[in-house]
Amino acid sequence: MVALMPEDFTDLLIPRPEGLFCAAGGFFIDPVRPVERALITHGHSDHARSGHGAVLASRQTLDIMAIRYGADFAGSTQVAEGVMRLGEAEVSFHPAGHVLGSCQVAVTKGGVRAVVSGDYSRVANPACAPFEPVSCDLFVTEATFALPVFTHPDPASEIAKLLASMAAQPERAHLIGAYALGKAQRVIMLLRQAGYDAPIYIHGALQRLCEYHLEQGIPLGELRPATMDKAEAKGLREAVVIAPPSAFASPWVQRFVDPVIGFASGWMQIRGRARQRGVELPLILSDHVDWPDLTGTLRELNPEEFWITHGRDDALMRWAELEQRRARPLHLVGYEEEAE
């Protein structure tokens, strides 16, 4: 790619209250309010909102948005395939490794390319396609775990902790909190890869998204509903039950007798968060880049400049200064901290 001055990127991307805007193409990427044309990186609700005039995204992201918001979530939809011309810009979608259907959006004009990564991960995820590095002049990155303290362990070792706890306490059901899109299916797949082939119980809020993963060829194995009555729940032993975090504040959880409460999230590296949630079994499982993978990605791509859309930007800006890299925090509002 060509060497650039900072002002050269304004034709490609401009931060606006609605989100990142491409004037050359007349579209927004992951806008936080309804717009005429939106390109969506993935199906999490802080990136994928309903009410847009037209939406361009991967087939899986469009399907997930329809599941979550209904078939009429946008005026029109289009599947992102290959390189597409939008106005004076060319756009293409590339796997982000975050959740099923997640993509980075590459925007090119006049030989200059920006890549908006959305949320992304560099760790192998059996529930979605891996991150694809895309050469670019401008890279727009998240910074969810952008502090040196965040170095996430091997996911297999965290699942081994869960299996060890189950073996040591077979009389107690293990209730694991996991975000409905992406994290729940990843926990299931990691269990399957570790050799756990027994039925896994899932909360009703996870059912349709798990069914969709099965339809897409993700081998989740046998899943059973965790919507049993109190008598059945009290008799449940030697079982894994997966539910969204919100379920643990509802009467539903009281059906189980002395369960082991676990939570799968990158935030479980912070012991105080585990204590606040009453988590007995914290599982450090993240679908975002940790500090080594974030800084390693920036070194690998080596863009002329990078922007930080959301998360912790102070440490990353300091890292950029020490590395003599040009960076800009955008402080975009509307991208919430996922219960991931």
N, C-alpha and C positions, 0 to 999 in steps of 0.2 A: 504494500500500500504506500501512498505518497506521503511525504512529510507535510505536516499541517500547522497552521496557527489556530489558536482557540476559536476565533470567530468563524473559521471555515465550517464548523459543525452546525451553525444555525440553520442552514438549508436542510439539514437532516433531522435534527431534533431540537425542540424548544420546550423547556418546562413551563407548563401552564397550570392554572388551578384544577383543571379537569384531569391533568396527567401529562405524560410526554406526548408532544404533538409533532407530527411530520408535516411541515408546510408543503414540501414538494409533492407529497402524496395525498394530502388532505385527510389524514387519519390520526387517531390517537392509539397509543399502546397501553393496555390495561388502565383505561380511564376510570376515575373514581366516581364519576357521575355520568348520566346518559349523554351520549354524543351521536352525531350523524353516522360516523363510521369508526369502528373499534377493531383493533387487532388484539387478540387475547392470548396470553402466554400459557395459562393453565386454569383449571377449574376451581381453585380455592376462591372463596367468596370475597377476599380482599383484592383480588385481581380480576375476577370474572363476575360482572354485575349484569343484571337484566335491564331492559329498557332502551338499549341502543337501536339506532335505525338499521344498521347493518353490522354484522360480526363476521370476521375472518379468523379462523383458528383451525387447529388440527381436527380431524374427524372425531377423535376420542374426546377432545375438550368440548366440542359442540354437543356430543352425546351427553357428556356429564352435565353440561349446563342445562340441557333439556330435562334431565332427570331431576336436577335440583330446583329449577325454576319453572318448568313446564315447557311444552313444545313451542309456545309463542313468546319465548323470552326476548326475542329481537324481531325487528321488522323483516329482516332477511338474513340468511346465513350463507357462507361459502366455505368450502373445505380448502385449506391451504395445501397446495400441491406444486412442487417445483418452484421455479423463479417466476414471479408474477409482476406485472407492470401496473402500478397504481399512480396515475398522474405522471409526474416526472421522475418517480422513484421506482426502483426494483426492490421487491421484498421476497424473502424466503424464510422458511421455518426449519429449525434444527433442534434435535432432542436436547432437553435440559437435565434429565436424570433426576427430576424432583418427584413427580407423581405420574400416573398413567396419562399420556397425552401431552405432558408438559413440553414446551418448546421455547427456545430463544428465537427472537425475531431479528433478522438481519435486514438492514435498510441501506441501499446503495444508490448513490447519484454521482455521476461524473468520476467514477473510479474511487470515490471515498465511501467507506463502509462503517456503519455503526451497528453494533449488536446489543440488543436489549435482552438480558438474560432471564428476566423475571426472577423466580426462585430457582436455584439449581444445586446439584450435589455431584461430587466426583466419586462417591463411594458406590460400588456396584449395588443395584437395587433389583431384586428378582421380580418386582411388580411393575417395572417400567423400563423403557429404553435408556441406555447410558448417555451421559453428557457428550456432546460432539464439539470439540474445540473449533471455532470459526475465526480465521484471521480477520482482524479489523483494525481500524484507526481509532475508533471510540468504542469502549466497552462500558456498558451500564450494568453495574453489579448491585446485588443486595448486600447487606452487612448485618444479617440477623445475629450471627455469632462472631462478630468482628472484634474480638478481644483475644490476646495471646493465651489467656487461661482456657479457652475453649479448644481442646484437642480431644476429639471424640474417640472412644475406644472402638475396637473391631466389633461390628454388630453381632458376629457369631458368638463372641464372648459374653455379650449381654443376654442373648438367648440361652446360652449355657447356664447363666445365673437363674433364669426362670425355670429351666428344666431341673436344676439342682434343688431349687426351693420346692418344686412339686414332688420330687422324689423324697425329700426330707419331711414334707408335711402332706402326705397323701389324703389326710382326713379333711383338708381345707381346700375349698375351691379357690382358684386364683383369678381374680377379677382385674383385668388390665385395661387401663384407660388409653385410648388411642384415637387420634383424629379420624373422622369418618372417611375422608378421601385420602388415600395414600398410605398413611401410617398404619391403619388397621390391616390393610391388605399386605403390607410389608411385614408386619409382625407374623401374620399367618404364614406367609411364604418362608420366612426365616425359620419358623418352627418346622415346616415341612422339610426344608433343606437339612435341618438338624436331625431328621429321622422321626419326628413326632407325627404319627399317622392316625391318631385317635380323632374322633369328631371334635371340632372346636365350636363353642357356643358363641353366638353373636347377638348383640342387642338389635332390636327391630330397626333402629335408626341406621344401621349399617347394611341392612339386607339388600336394598336395591343396588347400592354401589358395589357390593361384593358380587351380586349376580352379574353386573355388567363386566366386572373383571373376569369372571368365569366365561362369559360370552366372548371376551376378547382373547381367550386362550391362556389366561393366567391360572395355573393349576392349584387352586386354593384347597382342594380336597373336600372332605365332607364337612359341611357347616350345618349346625342346628340352631333353631331360634332359642334365645335366652328369655323368652317371654312366658316361661312356665309359671304356674301358680305358686303360692308360698310353700305348699307341701312338697312340690317337686324341687323347688329351689333349695329347701332345707336339706333334702336328701342328696343334693348334688355334691359329689366328692371326686377327687382326682380329675379335675376338669379345668380347662382354660376357658374363661368367659371374657370376651372383648366387647367394650362399650365405649361410646364417646365420653369425653370428660364431663359433660353436663349431666350424664346419668348418675354420677356419683354424688350429686347434690339432690337427688330425687328419691322418693320412697322406694323406687325399684331396687336399690341396692340393699335395702333392709330385708329383702326376701331371703338373703343368703346368711347362713350361720357362720360367724367368725371367719369371713373370707380373708385371704391375703390380698391386700390392695396394692396393685402395681400401677405404674404410669410410664408410658413409652414416649420419651421426648428428649431432645437435646438439652433442654433446660434442667433435666434431672442431674446434670453435672453440678448444679448449685444445690448444696444440701439443704439450705434454708427453704428453697422452693418445695422440696420433697416433704419437709416437715410441715410447712404451711398447708399442704394438701392432704396430710395424714397418710402419706405414701410409705408403706412398709417395704416395698420392693421397687426402688427406682431403676428404670432401664434407660440407659443413655443411648437412645436411638434417634438420630436426626436425619431429616431429609433435606437439610441445608448444608452448605460448605462450612466447615469449621475454620479456625484461623490458618492452619497450615495449608489447607486446600484452597482457601480464598486467595491468600498471598501467592501460593504456587500457581494458581490459574492466571493471576495478573502477570506473573513473570513469564509464564508459558506463552500467553497471547501477546504480551509486550505491546499493548496499544499505545498510540501517541498520547492518549488521555483516557482516564476513566472517570465515570460519574457514579455517585452512590445514591441510590433511590430511597432506601429506607433501612432502618437498623441503626447500629452503633457506628458513627462515622469518625469520631474523634481519634481513636487509635489507628484507624485505617488512613486517615489524613496525615497523621504523624509518620506512619510507615512510608507513605508516599514521599513525604519530605525527606526522610532519611535515604530513600532509594532514588531520590531525584526524579520522581515521576510526577507528571501533571495530573491533578485530581480535583474533583469538585463535588462537594456535598449538595444534594438537591433539596433535602428536607421536605420531600413530598408528603402531604398529609393524606391519610386514608388507607395506608397499608398497615394493617393491624398485626400485632404479635400473635402468630398462630399458636394454638394449643397443640403444637406439633411435637 
